[in-house]
Amino acid sequence: MLERERTRFWQWAFAAGLLSLPIAPVLPLVVNVFRGESTIAVWSGAFRDAIVSSLFLGVGVAAVSLLLGLPLGLLAALYRFPGRSPLVLVQALPLLLPSFLPCIGWSNLAAADRLSWLPAPSGFAGCLFVFGLQAVPLSFFATWAACRNLTASQIDAARTHGGERTVLTQTARACVPVVVLAASLAGILTLSDPGAPLILGCRSVAVEIRTSFSALYNFNLAGRQCLVLAGLVLVLTLPMLIVGLPSLATAMLARQTRPAVPYPHRVLSWVAMLGLVSFMTLGMVIPALGLCLPALENPMLGRATEKVGSTIGSTFFYTGGAALVAISLALCVALVTAGDARLRLFVLTVLLMLLAFPPALAALGVTSVATDAPPFFDWITRSRLTVALILGLRFFPVATVAMMRAVGSLAPSWTDAALVHGVSRARRFSRVVVPALMPGITVGLLLVMVLSAADITTTHLLQPPGKPSLPVAIFTVMANSPQGLVASLCLVYLLSVTLFLFAASWLPRFWSRRLP
């Protein structure tokens, strides 16, 4: 009994230590802010207005995400239709792109002579439109995960009792807690994104913070504003996690022995397919068309290729390094928490809170350390390694959720068989556990790489001079460069993300064929 308690305490202490790593870069910022001038100056009229506008925007985005993501997720999970797998897969594209990219596409469409009648998104309504379309996949996949954890017997019983109407009603009731939490988190995440508000001319707290450090060069003010935003995120996130996290943990981490099989309904199957196609047309195809038109009218492939060649090395260093950092830490957390349900719930709570915090928080903390540090420490405070490390800590929660789900799929009987046959832990880990986890590790690596590339705030703040990533290069030159060049760069980035997404769906099947 004592040995078991010691082991459990060690697991909690180790998990808490790993979870504290993303918080460490923020501590210098907190010390410098409270050591500097009074925090009352942060409450200017413009900043208060930006907070109010951002809150309304977040509520609107959460509502759009819930109202569209829930029905689309239900139909896609419950019914079989032609092209179901690729259609479900591409729904993740809007979630993986920086918000400025669809804004550029819509703006180009409105500026075209033949499409001048098309209204261009702008202001608060434009940000709500763009952010809402990007947030729908979060609720969509939350609904998908919750539906996939319903057993076939439950679906069959509901269909036998009252037909498809009962299936949809009861399934929606089971998914609502998870989807409401996912939609709320989507709305909270928009508070920290300056891309769309900066382009579309909407006042937001993320734009105010970016203006403070990018235009005014007042890092102390930006740090205080960022801490205010972090406090607001904490106040909004914590109650929702306390209420809805058990349902979300069940949907994300649970495994069922007999999942429900999609049903080929004559009408609802086509409704599901048309709904997914319509959403992708509105969210991705039309903005992509807006990127293609300037690239065709004024092709600048030579300059675009030159720009891509000068940034591809830094882009892969940042994203690949971030993926390695995030997956290494995530694998440790997933293995430590595998046998304790309460510990997994605690870890998931902290992870979602860390993910909701603004990305500028850690970046400004590292910047404050680099300002006072001697040149000897530039390799850790002002280098490409710094960007990769902070991005890895930023998306450590995403990688951990993926690895916890992968570790949860391991059969407990493997451990018992290894003990019976006297197989050492090291040999079992290298010969059995690692090969079984390779599909999850591969998906986690690719997912973190794509998300790290889309985080322009962290990279822009910490990148060394002359070492930008491709998304940051697009974001910084789009105001002063020809439309053809910007559109060509955006198309290259969109194509790269699409290839990474399909690779993430294909590689797990590749690894599963290699398993004995």
SVG drawing of the C-alpha trace seen along z (x, -y; Angstrom):
<svg xmlns="http://www.w3.org/2000/svg" viewBox="-41 -56 70 72">
<polyline fill="none" stroke="black" stroke-width="0.4" points="0.0,0.0 2.8,-2.4 4.7,-1.6 1.5,-2.3 1.1,-5.6 4.7,-6.6 4.3,-5.7 1.1,-7.7 2.7,-10.7 5.7,-10.4 3.4,-10.4 1.6,-13.5 4.8,-15.4 6.4,-14.4 3.3,-15.5 3.1,-18.8 6.7,-19.5 6.2,-18.9 3.1,-21.0 4.9,-23.9 7.4,-24.2 5.1,-26.2 4.5,-28.6 8.3,-29.2 8.8,-31.7 6.0,-33.8 7.5,-34.4 10.1,-36.9 7.4,-39.0 5.3,-39.0 8.3,-40.1 9.2,-42.9 5.7,-44.1 5.1,-44.4 8.5,-45.9 7.9,-48.6 5.5,-51.4 1.9,-51.3 -0.5,-48.9 -3.3,-51.5 -1.9,-53.0 -3.0,-49.8 -6.7,-50.7 -6.8,-53.3 -10.1,-54.0 -8.8,-52.3 -7.8,-49.1 -11.1,-48.9 -13.0,-49.3 -10.8,-46.6 -11.6,-44.2 -15.4,-44.8 -15.2,-44.3 -13.1,-41.1 -15.6,-39.7 -18.5,-40.3 -16.5,-38.8 -15.6,-35.7 -19.3,-35.1 -20.3,-35.5 -17.6,-33.1 -18.6,-30.5 -22.3,-30.8 -21.4,-30.3 -19.1,-27.4 -21.8,-25.7 -24.7,-26.3 -22.8,-25.0 -20.4,-22.5 -22.9,-20.4 -25.3,-19.5 -22.5,-19.0 -20.6,-16.7 -23.8,-14.7 -24.6,-14.1 -21.0,-13.2 -20.6,-10.8 -23.9,-9.0 -24.4,-8.6 -22.5,-7.1 -22.2,-9.0 -19.8,-9.1 -16.4,-10.6 -17.0,-10.6 -13.4,-10.1 -11.8,-12.8 -14.6,-15.3 -14.3,-14.8 -10.5,-15.2 -10.5,-18.5 -12.8,-20.1 -9.7,-20.5 -8.1,-22.9 -9.6,-26.1 -8.5,-25.3 -4.9,-24.9 -4.5,-28.1 -3.6,-31.6 -6.6,-33.8 -5.0,-36.4 -4.9,-33.9 -8.7,-33.7 -8.9,-37.4 -6.5,-38.0 -8.5,-35.7 -11.9,-37.4 -10.3,-40.8 -8.8,-39.8 -12.2,-38.6 -13.9,-41.8 -11.2,-43.8 -11.6,-41.8 -13.4,-43.6 -15.7,-40.7 -16.5,-40.1 -16.8,-43.7 -20.4,-43.0 -19.2,-40.5 -19.2,-42.1 -15.7,-42.0 -15.6,-41.0 -14.6,-44.0 -14.9,-45.3 -16.5,-43.4 -18.9,-41.5 -16.0,-40.4 -13.9,-39.2 -17.0,-37.3 -17.4,-35.7 -13.8,-34.7 -13.2,-33.5 -16.6,-31.7 -15.7,-29.7 -12.3,-28.8 -13.9,-27.8 -16.5,-25.5 -14.1,-22.6 -13.4,-22.6 -17.0,-22.0 -17.3,-19.6 -14.6,-17.3 -15.7,-17.5 -19.1,-16.3 -17.4,-13.6 -15.4,-12.4 -18.4,-12.3 -20.5,-10.4 -17.7,-7.9 -17.7,-7.0 -21.3,-6.0 -21.7,-2.3 -23.5,-0.6 -26.0,0.9 -27.0,-2.6 -27.5,-3.9 -29.4,-0.8 -31.7,-1.0 -32.5,-4.7 -33.2,-3.9 -35.4,-0.9 -37.4,-3.0 -38.1,-6.2 -36.3,-6.2 -33.8,-8.8 -35.4,-11.6 -34.8,-9.9 -31.2,-9.0 -30.4,-12.7 -32.2,-14.1 -30.6,-11.7 -27.2,-11.9 -27.3,-15.7 -28.2,-15.7 -25.2,-13.4 -22.9,-15.7 -24.0,-19.1 -21.8,-19.4 -18.7,-18.5 -19.6,-20.8 -20.5,-23.7 -17.1,-23.5 -15.3,-23.2 -17.2,-26.2 -16.5,-28.2 -12.8,-27.4 -12.9,-28.4 -14.3,-31.8 -11.7,-32.3 -8.9,-31.4 -10.0,-34.2 -9.2,-36.8 -5.5,-36.2 -5.5,-36.2 -4.5,-39.5 -4.5,-38.4 -8.0,-38.9 -8.8,-42.0 -5.6,-43.7 -6.5,-43.2 -10.2,-43.8 -10.0,-46.8 -11.7,-45.5 -10.7,-46.7 -9.5,-43.8 -7.3,-43.3 -4.8,-41.2 -4.3,-44.1 -3.8,-46.5 -1.1,-44.3 0.6,-43.9 0.5,-47.7 2.2,-48.2 5.2,-46.1 5.4,-46.4 4.6,-50.1 5.2,-51.8 8.1,-49.5 6.7,-49.6 7.2,-46.0 6.3,-46.9 2.9,-48.1 2.4,-45.1 3.4,-42.8 0.8,-44.4 -1.9,-44.2 -1.0,-40.6 -1.3,-39.7 -4.7,-41.4 -5.8,-39.3 -4.4,-36.1 -6.4,-36.9 -9.5,-37.4 -8.9,-34.0 -8.4,-32.3 -11.6,-33.7 -13.6,-32.6 -11.9,-29.2 -11.7,-27.8 -15.5,-27.6 -16.2,-26.0 -13.5,-23.4 -14.7,-22.5 -18.3,-22.0 -17.7,-20.4 -14.3,-18.7 -15.4,-15.2 -17.6,-15.0 -14.8,-16.3 -12.3,-13.8 -14.7,-11.0 -15.1,-12.0 -11.4,-12.6 -9.8,-9.7 -12.3,-6.9 -12.3,-3.8 -15.3,-1.6 -15.2,2.0 -18.0,1.8 -18.3,-1.6 -21.4,-2.5 -21.3,-2.0 -22.4,-4.9 -25.9,-4.4 -26.7,-4.8 -29.9,-6.9 -31.4,-7.9 -32.0,-11.6 -29.8,-12.4 -26.7,-10.9 -27.0,-13.4 -27.8,-16.3 -24.6,-15.5 -22.5,-15.4 -24.0,-18.6 -23.5,-20.3 -19.8,-19.4 -19.3,-20.5 -21.1,-23.8 -19.0,-24.6 -15.7,-23.8 -16.8,-25.9 -17.5,-28.9 -14.6,-28.4 -11.8,-27.3 -12.7,-27.1 -13.9,-30.7 -10.9,-32.2 -8.6,-30.0 -10.1,-31.3 -9.4,-34.8 -5.7,-33.8 -5.6,-32.2 -7.0,-35.2 -4.1,-37.7 -1.6,-34.9 -3.0,-34.2 -3.3,-37.8 0.1,-38.8 2.2,-35.7 5.3,-36.2 6.4,-32.6 10.1,-33.6 9.9,-36.0 7.6,-33.7 10.1,-30.8 12.9,-32.9 11.0,-34.0 10.1,-30.4 13.7,-29.3 15.0,-31.9 12.4,-31.0 12.0,-27.2 15.0,-26.4 13.9,-28.6 10.3,-27.4 11.3,-23.7 13.7,-24.4 11.0,-26.3 8.2,-23.8 10.3,-20.6 12.0,-21.7 8.7,-22.6 7.2,-19.2 10.1,-17.3 9.9,-19.3 6.2,-19.0 6.0,-15.2 8.9,-14.4 7.2,-16.1 3.8,-14.8 5.0,-11.2 6.3,-11.5 3.1,-13.0 0.9,-10.4 2.9,-7.4 3.0,-8.8 -0.8,-9.4 -1.8,-6.2 -2.9,-4.4 -4.7,-7.2 -8.0,-8.6 -8.0,-11.5 -4.5,-12.5 -5.5,-12.4 -8.4,-14.7 -6.2,-17.1 -3.6,-17.1 -6.3,-17.7 -7.6,-20.7 -4.2,-22.3 -3.5,-21.6 -6.6,-23.3 -6.0,-26.3 -2.4,-26.6 -3.7,-26.3 -6.2,-29.2 -3.5,-31.6 -2.3,-34.2 0.8,-33.2 2.4,-36.6 2.6,-35.8 5.6,-33.5 7.2,-35.3 7.2,-38.6 8.6,-36.8 11.5,-35.5 12.0,-38.9 12.3,-40.5 14.9,-38.0 16.9,-38.5 16.9,-42.3 18.8,-41.9 20.8,-38.7 24.5,-39.0 25.5,-38.2 26.8,-34.8 23.2,-33.6 22.1,-34.6 22.1,-31.0 19.1,-30.3 17.4,-33.7 17.8,-35.2 18.3,-32.2 16.2,-29.9 16.4,-27.4 14.5,-29.8 11.6,-30.1 11.4,-26.3 11.5,-25.8 8.7,-28.3 6.6,-27.0 7.0,-23.5 5.9,-24.6 3.0,-26.5 1.6,-23.4 2.7,-20.9 -1.1,-20.6 -2.1,-19.6 0.6,-17.0 -0.2,-15.7 -3.9,-15.1 -2.9,-13.2 -0.4,-11.1 -2.8,-10.4 -5.4,-9.1 -2.7,-6.9 -1.5,-5.6 -5.1,-4.9 -5.4,-2.5 -2.6,-0.2 -3.8,3.1 -3.3,3.7 -2.7,7.4 0.6,6.5 2.0,5.5 0.7,8.7 2.2,10.9 5.6,9.1 5.6,9.7 4.7,13.4 7.5,14.0 10.1,11.9 10.5,9.2 12.2,6.1 10.5,2.7 13.1,1.2 12.7,4.1 8.9,3.9 9.0,0.2 11.3,0.3 9.9,3.4 6.2,3.1 5.1,-0.3 7.0,-2.5 6.0,-0.7 2.3,-0.8 2.5,-4.5 4.2,-5.4 0.9,-6.3 0.0,-8.7 3.5,-10.1 3.6,-10.8 0.2,-12.5 1.2,-14.6 4.5,-15.7 2.7,-16.8 -0.1,-18.5 2.3,-20.5 4.4,-21.5 1.3,-22.9 0.0,-24.7 3.5,-26.1 3.8,-27.6 0.4,-29.3 1.4,-31.0 2.8,-34.2 2.8,-36.1 5.4,-33.9 7.6,-33.6 7.5,-37.3 8.5,-38.3 11.3,-35.9 12.8,-35.2 16.4,-36.3 17.0,-39.0 16.8,-37.7 15.4,-34.3 11.6,-34.6 9.3,-31.7 7.1,-31.6 3.8,-32.7 5.6,-35.6 7.2,-36.7 3.8,-36.7 2.2,-38.6 5.0,-41.3 5.1,-41.9 1.4,-41.7 0.9,-45.5 3.7,-46.6 4.1,-43.9 2.2,-43.2 -0.9,-41.2 0.5,-38.5 3.4,-37.9 1.3,-37.7 -1.3,-35.5 1.4,-33.1 3.0,-32.8 -0.4,-32.2 -1.1,-29.5 2.2,-27.8 1.5,-27.8 -2.1,-26.5 -0.8,-23.7 1.9,-22.7 -0.7,-22.6 -3.0,-20.4 -0.2,-18.0 0.7,-17.8 -2.9,-17.1 -3.3,-14.2 0.1,-12.9 -1.2,-12.9 -4.1,-10.8 -2.1,-8.3 1.0,-7.7 -0.9,-5.9 -2.2,-3.4 1.4,-3.0 2.7,-2.3 -0.2,0.1 0.8,2.2 4.3,2.4 3.2,3.7 3.4,7.4"/>
</svg>
